[in-house]
Amino acid sequence: MTNLSSGADELFAADPVPGRRAPQGLWNAEDMACVTANFRQFLTGWDVADRGDSDIDIFRSGLVQPQFNGVVRVRSLDAVEQIAATARERLAGVPWWWWVGPDSPAGTSSALAGHGAHEFTTIPVMVRPLEQAVDSTEPPAGLRIEVVTGQERLRELVRTYSASMGVAASLESDIVRSESHRRDNADIVRLAAVAEDRVVGTTVVITAHDVAGIFIVHVADAHRRRGIGTALTAAALRVGQDRGMRLAALAASPAGEPLYRRFGFVEVSQYRLFTFPS
């Protein structure tokens, strides 16, 4: 396929599983620039301050959870040793991840490994056009999908996805505060799957850069395999359509990937996640 992921270190060699990745020429550099800009917005939105560095996109929420602190892009490898040192200094005291994706320079992964970083997982980036129709299947009986408004529902949303992510309950109030104070809240639609007036599933949609970025898709353990993830994904796609976005994109977990393929998502690139030793 067309190389869309040179920054992810030539991740797209020939795929042994036909149909897993986008056909050649379907996605282009402009599309990927929009998708990665959306992802950067989601991640850097957790930061508590504006950061205008020229060489590194870094975010620090202060939460003691790696999903909320890290580096999402380095623009140049000319001074990678200094950049890595700067990241470690600014993120000292909190767990954090370094995301290497299609918007990072080729060779970033090798450069990080050469400075002590450890790659611990790879996450596929999946995209679908929003011009495609969304399945009109109704949610399961007794379930409704609602837009989250108000602090109490937001707290329930955070409580539900935090439990699924393995985030300590003691961080709930801090995460609610971070959600409330995001600078891009005008771009965000938070969706809750509600059963018996309890939030049992979540997703967050960021509509920016012509992309509906779908994040934090989680279903409470006791309610899985009931079609709730399907209902949330369909609702998120409709949000993107209603807001006039051109593409939908997400970073898929292994459990969610088969579901997203059924919705027409295809893998177009990957993020490689790294940690540094303490």
N, C-alpha and C positions, 0 to 999 in steps of 0.2 A: 504494500500500500504506500501511498505518498507519505514521506517522513514528516509526521506532525509532531514528533516528540524528541527532536535532537537534544533538547535540554534535559530530557530524562535518559540520556546516555544510550540512544539507539535501542530503545526497549522493543521496538517492533521488528523483530526478526520474523521469519515465516511462522505463521500460526499453525500448530499441529491440529487444531480443532476448527474445521471449516465453519464459517458463519459467526464466529465469536467476535470478530472485529469488523469495522466499517469497510465496505468495498473501496478500492482505490479511487481517489478523486471525489468521494462523497463529502469529506470535510477538508477545509483548507486552512491556511495560516490565519486568515481573518477570523474564521469561526473559533479557532483555538484561542486566539487573543481575547475574544469576548468571554469565552468560558473561563479562562484562567483569571481574568480581571474580576469576574463574579466570585470565584473561589477566594481570591485574595481579599475581596471586600468582606466576605463572611468571616474569614479568620482574623484579619486585622481589626475588625469591628469589636473584638473583645478587649482591645487595648484601652487603657485608662488615659492615654495622652496621644496627641498627634505626633507622628514620627515622620520627619521629612528627609531621612538619609538618602543619599544619592546611590549608594551601592547595595543596600540591604533593606528588605521589607521585614520588619521585626514587630512582634506584638507581645505585650505582657499584660495580662489581666490582674496578676497577683494571686489568682486562685491556685491552690495547691493541687493542680490537676493538669497533666500535660496537654490535653486537648485545647486548653485556653491560653497557652503561652508557646511562642516559638518563632521560627523563621520560615517565611513562605516563599521568599525569592531572593536570590543574589543576582545582581545585574552583570557583574564582571568577576572573573577569576584572577584578575591581575594582582590583587593583593589578598588572596583568599586566606592566608595565614592571619593577617590582621583582622579581616572580616570575621573569621571564626573566633578569634580572641575577643572581639567586640561583642559578638553574640553571647558568648559564655559569660562575659562580665555583666552585660545588661540583664541577662536572665538568671543570674546567680540567685539562689534561694528558692526557686520554684522549679518543678519538673517541666520539661519542655521538649518539643520535637522540631526537627528541621525537615521541611517538606521540599522535596526535589521533584519538580514536575516539568511539563512541556514549556514553561516560561523561564526555566533556568538554563544557563549556558551549558552546552555539551561539555562533559567532563566534570560536572559538579560533584557527582557521586564519588568518583575516584579521588577528587581533590579532598573531599570531606573525610573519606576513609584514610587518606594519607595524613590527616591531622587528628586521628583518634576517634572519628565517628563510627558508630555501628549501625548498619542497616538492619531493621527488625521487621519490616513488613512492606508489602507493595499493595496499593489500592487502585483498582481500575477506575478510570474516568469514563463515564458513559453519557451519551448524548442522543437526543431524538429531536426531529423538527416538530414544532408545535402546530404546524399546518395539518398534521395528521389528526384524524378524529380520535377522541377519547371514548373508550368503552362506556356506555351509559348504564352499565349494570348498577342496580341499587345497592347501597350498603347492606350488610347483614341485618336481619330483623333485630330491632331494639337498639340499633346503633345510629348515631348521627354524627356528622362531621361539622364542626362549627369553628368560626373564626374566633380566636382568643382575644377578648377585650377585658380590661379590668385586672386588678392586681391579684384577686383571689384565683381566677382561672389561670393567670400566668404562673402563679405559685404551683398550682396543680400540674400544669404542663411541665415545669422544671422538675417537680418531684418525680413525675413519671419517667421523663427521659434520663434523669440522673440515676435512678435505680437501674435502668437498663444499661447505662454506660458504666456502672460500677463506681459512680461518684459518691463520696461520703455524704450522708444526709446533713452533716454539719455545715456543708457548703451551700445549702439550698438558698438561704437568704442572700448570700453574696452573689449567686448566679442570677437570682431574680433581679437584684439591683443592677447587675451588668446588662441583662436583657433590657431592662427599662431605660437604661442610659445610653444604649447604642446610638451612635450619631446617624445611623442609616435606617432608623425605624420607619421612615416614610416608605422605604423600599421593601419592607418586610411584612409578610402575612404569616401569622402563626396559626396552625390548624390543630385542633384537638379532636380525637375520636372519643365520643362520650357514650357511655352505657350506664343506665341507672343513675344518671347525673354524676358519674365519676369519670374523670379522664383516664382512658385506658390505652391511648395511643397518641403519638405526636408527630408533627413535621413542621419545619420552618422553611418558608419559600422566600428567597431574595430575588426580586425582580429588578435587575440592573444590567447594563451593558448588553441589552437585547436578549438577555438570558434569564430564564427562571431557574435559579439554582435551588435544588431540593436538598435540604440538610436535616439532620437529627430525626430521621425516620425511625421511631421506636415504638414497640408494642409491649405492654406489661406482660410479664411471663405467664400469668394465669389466663391471658386472653389471646395467646398466639394460636396460629393455624385456624383462625375463624374468619379470614377475609378482611381483617382490619387494615393490614398493610396495603392490600389492594385498594381499599376504599380511600385511604390517605393519599396514595400515589395518584389515583385518578383525580382527587380533589386538588392536589398540588398542580397537576397539569392544567386543570381548568383555570386556576388562578393565573398561571402564565399566559394562557390564551386570553383571558379577560383583560389582562394588563397589557396586551399587545406585544408580548415577547415573541421572538422568532425561534428560539431553541430552548429546550429543557436540558439540564445537566445535573449530574450527581456523581459522588464518589461512592462506589458500591461496596458493601460488606459481602463476604462469601454467602451469607444467608439470604441477603436481599437480591443478589445478582440474577438468579433465575426469574424472580418476579419482574424485575425491570426489563429483562429481555422480552417477556410476554407483552410488555407495553410498547415494544419497539425500540428500546434503547440499544445502542451498540457501543462497544468499547472503542474509544478513539485514542486513548493515551493512558498513562498511569502516573500516580504519585509514589515515590519511594520515600519512606520515612526513616529518619536517622535520629539516634540519640548520641550524646557525648558522655563519657564517664564523668562522675561527680568530681 
